[in-house]
């Protein structure tokens, strides 16, 4: 079956993915399933809703998409502000070049596509047309990391590594619907270009009960603990919080520091928390183990002479299987159960 929300699957069919517990290939619905476990509140289209509301008082805000408005939640903005939305077609180079031109004219364009198409296909156009000129283009990209089961053509497992190396570019990896709403609004006032990884559709509400407020460039402690310090971004903060609850039942006390702004990284807060002696430090991210949050944190600690027992939870340096998301998250170590088991092993439990 051709996935209904896929624009380009390429000329090759997806590789065989893992089997479900019943021994059958995961269904398409499971390949695009919610990232959350059942029972947690979700909020529908937080990005599109926040952008539409922001634009009510910001006439400079525009929306653009590369044939993926419905699948990046930009369709909500397009419906609310049809005269300020531009459908650029299957052409990322055009999408970002046009966004650069609009930014030069005083607008604040929000440009959406899938993360693989922005990071892999359009890197040079973003670098030369947007980042080099430090223009206020806000690049919001769906399907980051292992948030789709459609295989390597759609899994942006290396996008942070690619984008983190680009000068002038702020990189944000929000946890949930609450943070997407807040970050979408805050991005308009961040100088220069921003790249945000974008969960879409029905997005879990994780941070709402903690009274969380997104602060650009800041990492924040969500919960404290004496034995383990998770430093996480994206939906892995949700998984770290769930794992912390499970580990507490085994007598392991876990702190969770959420670091949504991966560039510029909040080095001061990270050094301060890691310097509290005796805790296992675990960097957790929905990204390749190469070039993402974990290596950024490790570099900060090494450059500043901070010693810690350090581990990473991340995706392997390989092209991933296609299949049902819950199965893939277990397979590649991103599920709450997998995180819990890894930490227990590292703690000798």
NORVEN-V238703 format. One record per run of one state. SS is the DSSP state (helix for helix, strand for strand, loop for the rest). FROM is the first residue (numbers start at 1). TO is the last residue. Records with the same first field share a line. If there is no record, write none. Layout:
SS=FROM-TO / FROM-TO
//
This chain:
loop=1-18 / 20-24 / 26-27 / 32-41 / 45-45 / 57-60 / 66-73 / 81-81 / 88-91 / 105-107 / 122-122 / 132-137 / 143-143 / 145-155 / 157-158 / 165-169 / 174-176 / 188-193 / 199-201 / 205-207 / 211-219 / 224-227 / 233-235 / 249-253 / 259-260 / 264-266 / 275-279 / 289-292 / 304-308 / 316-324 / 332-335 / 347-349
strand=19-19 / 25-25 / 42-44 / 61-65 / 85-87 / 108-114 / 138-142 / 144-144 / 156-156 / 170-173 / 194-198 / 202-204 / 220-223 / 228-232 / 254-258 / 261-263 / 280-288 / 309-315
helix=28-31 / 46-56 / 74-80 / 82-84 / 92-104 / 115-121 / 123-131 / 159-164 / 177-187 / 208-210 / 236-248 / 267-274 / 293-303 / 325-331 / 336-346
//
